Each structure stands twice: as structure tokens, then as C-alpha cells.
Amino acid sequence: MDDDLRLHGRTLGEAGPRVVFLHGLFGQGKNWTTVAKGLSDRHRVTLLDLPNHGHSPWTDRVDYLDMAELVAAELAGHGEPVTLVGHSMGGKVAMTLALRRPELLRALVVVDIAPVEYPLQGGRTDDEDEEASPFGAFIAAMKAMDLGSLETREDADAALHTAVPSRMVRSFLLQSLVREGAGAGGGWRWRLNLDLLERDLGELRGFPEPPAGATFDGPVLWIAGATSHYVLPQDRERMDALFPSTRLVRIKHAGHWVHSEQPDVFLQTLRVFLDSVDAAGG
């Protein structure tokens, strides 16, 4: 990993405790904009782009320890502990960091992911049968798009429709499709490092072994979608062992993209937790 790499980020809010958000696979910091605006009246909220996503640099491998080190460097620059919020892949980065650099955090929020290795980089069922991962299919569909023939974003949406039937997920993926140059003559490109993500997709299903005896003892909020299979009852023992001050909340009528599917409930749940952390002076 290049020691000079810096993650792209932007901050909303001018005063208050710091909250830093990490997106999931195929995302970027701006995915959290609505939530950030809802918190920025009382918090300084930073939205980071993880490597190989958004405006952050591309790297030569996908690795949770590398990503955690890059995020830790950003947090150290704030000069005060922050509340770190991570969804899916970003949640694993956040947990990895919390177990290795706990002094950088006042609290942790993990969104719909567990500190376990998944059978595939996808969800699971309650009886632990494997559930087919959609992420490889998403990458294949994005790579198969003929960017040179696209005229509009609607064309791109139509090209993804078969592989990605959910309009919400297509919209999420297409946020990383940008036009190079001005006007209709500009070409399209993905901000995602699709070749690397495809090659190392299997790495993302794992979770780095924590240092011996490591725990994060600060306050932890786990938010899961009630219809998602990413956080199962059998995961709770591992969660509590590594993060002993955990509170788990399941949000009804939400799957893996819980903050997009139930944004108002998600924001309110997060606000209540942040208020409790602030009141405790955590």
C-alpha cells in the first residue's frame, strides 16, 4: 500500500462531535448525503470514499487491513475521537479499525454486516445455507455495458435492468457512472475499479482475524434490516465477544440497504444513539 494515498472526503456541518461514514461495496461517500444533512445541525459529518471507489485512488489489491489503515490516517488527522459508521464492506472496515485503533473512536455503528466470513459475498439464510451472491453478477453487468454506445443515463439503466432488477440498486450503482467531458460528446466511465473488485471479490467475504484478546469496549450500535440475512442470531455471540457494549436494532421493512430503504427510521435510530453517546461524553 502506498503511504501517500489519501482518501477523498467531504464534511457537512460546522460544529459538534465528529461522525465519519464509510460506504459499502460499489458505493461512495455521497450515498450518505441525506443522512449527513440530517445530522449536520449538531455534528460535523465526514463522508469518505474508500479506495477503488468514488474520487479516492485506485490500489493494487482489496484488503480490509489496508483500508482500515487509510481510514485511521484520516481519523488521526481530526485530532479527536469520532463516531465511525460503516455499511456492509464499510462496516467490516470500521470493525477492523475499531479492534486495532480503538483510541481513534468514541463510538461505532455497524450497518447490516457481521464480523464473520460469509459463505459467499452475499447474504445467508437462517439455516446457514448459502444464498447466491448478486455482487459478481453486478460487476459482470457493469463491465459488459458498451459505454461507447451510451447516449443517456436512461440507456445505462436499461442495460443493467436484466442483471439488476431492483430500480433502487440500479440507481445506486449508476451513481458511479460518470461522463467524461462536457456535452453529449463526452464519454462515460466507471469510478469503480471493476477489474480489481472482480478479482478480489472473494477477499471481501472474509473478516481479518483480530489481534489476540482485542475488543472495542466503547458504545456500539448494530443496525440490521429485518428482511436481510447478513446479521443472523448465531452471529450475536461473536459480535458480543469483540464488541461487548453492543445494542442491536432491526429495522422493519428493510433489507441490506437499510439506510436507503428506511431512511427516516434509520436517521432517527442513529440520532438517538448519537445523543446517548454525546450525553455520556463518550
Residue pairs with C-beta under 8 A, 6 or more apart in sequence:
1 59
1 63
1 66
1 69
1 70
2 57
2 59
5 51
5 57
5 59
5 70
6 57
6 70
6 73
6 74
7 48
7 49
7 50
7 51
7 56
7 70
7 71
7 74
8 29
8 48
8 49
8 54
8 55
8 56
9 29
9 46
9 47
9 48
9 49
9 74
10 29
10 30
10 46
10 47
11 44
11 45
11 46
11 47
12 33
12 36
12 37
12 39
12 40
12 44
12 45
12 47
13 36
13 39
13 40
13 41
13 42
13 43
13 44
13 45
14 44
15 42
15 44
16 42
16 43
16 44
17 43
17 44
17 82
17 83
17 106
17 274
17 277
17 278
18 43
18 44
18 45
18 46
18 78
18 80
18 82
18 83
19 39
19 43
19 44
19 45
19 46
19 82
19 83
19 84
19 85
19 274
20 45
20 46
20 47
20 48
20 71
20 74
20 75
20 82
20 83
20 84
20 85
21 29
21 32
21 35
21 36
21 45
21 46
21 47
21 48
21 85
21 86
21 90
22 48
22 50
22 71
22 84
22 85
22 86
22 87
22 90
22 91
22 93
22 94
23 29
23 31
23 32
23 47
23 48
23 49
23 50
23 53
23 54
23 87
23 89
23 90
24 87
24 88
24 89
24 90
24 91
25 88
25 89
25 121
25 135
25 197
25 204
26 53
26 135
26 138
26 172
26 173
26 176
26 192
26 197
27 53
27 54
27 87
27 90
27 172
27 175
27 176
28 49
28 53
28 54
28 55
28 175
28 176
28 191
29 47
29 48
29 49
29 54
30 47
30 54
30 175
31 172
31 175
31 260
32 45
32 47
32 85
32 259
33 47
34 263
34 267
35 259
35 263
35 266
35 267
35 270
36 45
36 47
38 267
38 271
39 45
39 267
39 270
39 271
39 274
43 274
46 74
46 78
46 82
48 56
48 71
48 74
49 55
49 56
50 56
50 67
50 70
50 71
50 89
50 90
50 93
51 57
51 58
51 59
51 62
51 66
51 67
51 70
52 58
52 59
52 62
52 192
52 193
52 196
52 197
53 176
53 191
53 192
53 193
54 176
54 191
55 191
58 193
58 196
59 66
59 193
59 196
60 196
61 196
61 200
61 203
62 196
62 197
62 199
62 200
62 201
62 203
62 204
63 200
63 203
64 92
64 93
64 96
64 203
64 204
64 206
64 207
64 208
65 96
65 208
67 93
67 96
68 93
68 96
68 97
68 100
68 101
71 84
71 93
71 94
71 97
72 97
72 100
72 101
72 104
75 82
75 84
75 97
75 101
75 104
75 105
76 104
81 103
81 104
81 105
81 106
82 104
82 105
82 106
83 105
83 106
83 107
83 108
83 109
83 274
83 277
84 94
84 97
84 98
84 104
84 105
84 107
84 108
84 109
85 94
85 108
85 109
85 111
85 270
86 92
86 93
86 94
86 95
86 109
86 110
86 111
86 113
87 111
87 112
87 113
87 257
87 258
87 259
88 111
88 112
88 113
88 230
88 256
89 113
89 204
90 111
91 110
91 111
91 112
91 113
92 113
92 115
92 204
92 207
94 108
94 109
94 110
95 108
95 110
95 115
95 207
95 216
95 242
95 243
96 207
96 208
97 104
97 105
98 105
98 108
98 216
98 218
98 243
99 210
99 211
99 214
99 215
99 216
99 242
100 210
100 211
100 214
102 216
102 217
102 218
105 216
105 218
106 218
106 219
106 277
106 282
107 218
107 219
107 220
107 221
107 273
107 274
107 277
107 282
108 216
108 218
108 219
108 220
108 221
108 243
109 220
109 221
109 222
109 223
109 270
109 273
110 220
110 221
110 222
110 223
111 223
111 224
111 258
111 259
112 223
112 224
112 225
112 228
112 230
112 231
112 256
112 257
112 258
113 230
113 231
114 230
114 231
114 232
114 235
114 238
114 239
115 207
115 235
115 238
115 239
115 242
115 243
116 207
116 235
116 238
117 205
117 206
117 207
118 124
118 205
118 206
118 230
119 128
119 130
119 131
119 205
120 130
120 131
120 132
120 133
120 205
121 133
121 135
121 136
121 201
121 202
121 204
121 205
122 130
122 131
122 132
122 133
122 134
122 135
123 131
123 228
123 229
123 230
123 256
124 130
124 131
124 229
124 230
124 232
125 131
125 229
126 229
126 232
126 233
128 232
128 234
131 229
134 164
135 201
136 198
136 201
137 163
137 164
138 163
138 164
138 169
138 173
139 194
139 197
139 198
139 201
140 163
140 198
141 159
141 160
141 162
141 163
141 164
142 160
142 173
142 190
142 192
142 194
143 194
143 195
143 198
145 156
145 159
145 160
146 159
147 187
147 188
147 189
147 190
148 187
148 188
149 155
150 156
150 159
150 188
151 184
153 174
153 177
156 174
156 177
156 188
157 170
157 171
157 174
160 170
160 173
160 174
161 170
164 170
164 173
168 257
168 260
168 261
169 257
172 257
172 260
176 190
176 191
176 192
177 188
177 189
177 190
177 191
178 188
178 189
178 190
178 191
179 186
179 187
179 188
180 186
180 187
180 188
180 189
181 187
210 242
214 242
215 241
215 242
215 243
215 244
216 242
216 243
217 244
217 245
218 245
218 282
219 245
219 247
219 273
219 276
219 277
219 280
219 282
220 243
220 245
220 246
220 247
221 246
221 247
221 249
221 269
221 270
221 273
222 231
222 239
222 246
222 247
222 248
222 249
223 249
223 251
223 258
223 259
223 266
223 269
223 270
224 230
224 231
224 248
224 249
224 250
224 251
224 258
225 250
225 251
225 254
225 255
225 256
225 257
225 258
225 261
225 262
226 250
226 251
226 252
226 253
226 254
227 253
227 254
227 255
228 254
228 255
228 256
228 258
230 256
231 248
236 248
239 246
239 248
240 246
247 273
249 269
251 258
251 262
251 265
251 266
251 269
252 262
252 265
253 261
253 262
254 261
254 262
254 265
254 266
255 261
258 266
259 266
